[in-house]
């Protein structure tokens, strides 16, 4: 799937001390929003 932030949701990554190798871990949890069989979240 793809990320689809709502109006008051965003993802930020700030790098203040110069580039370096990093490991980024992301855990997503949601309360639904997509209907079964509709991976794009589009309407009719």
N, C-alpha and C positions, 0 to 999 in steps of 0.2 A: 504494500500500500504506500501511500504518500502522506506527508504531514499536511494537515489543513487546520491551522490555528483559527480559532474563533476571534471575535472582535477584541476581547480583553486578554487574549493569550498570545505569548510570544516566546521565542527562544533566543537567548543571548549568549555569545561567547566573546569575552574580552581578553586580549593578550597584551599585557603591559610591560613584560620584562623581556621581550624579544622572542623570536621563533625558536622552537625546540621540539623534539619528538615528544608526543603525548599519547596517552591512552585515554580515550573518552568512553565512558559507559553511560548508557541511557536506559532508563526503565520507564515505560509508559503504562499508565493505568487510566482506564476510562469507564464511563458509565453507559456505554453504548453510543447511539447516534447514527449508526449505519444499519440498514435493514439487511437481513440475510440475502445474499445473492446480488447485492448492490455495492461492489467494491469501490466505486467512484463517489458514492454518496450523493449522486445526482437525483433530481426529482423527475417526475413524469413530464 
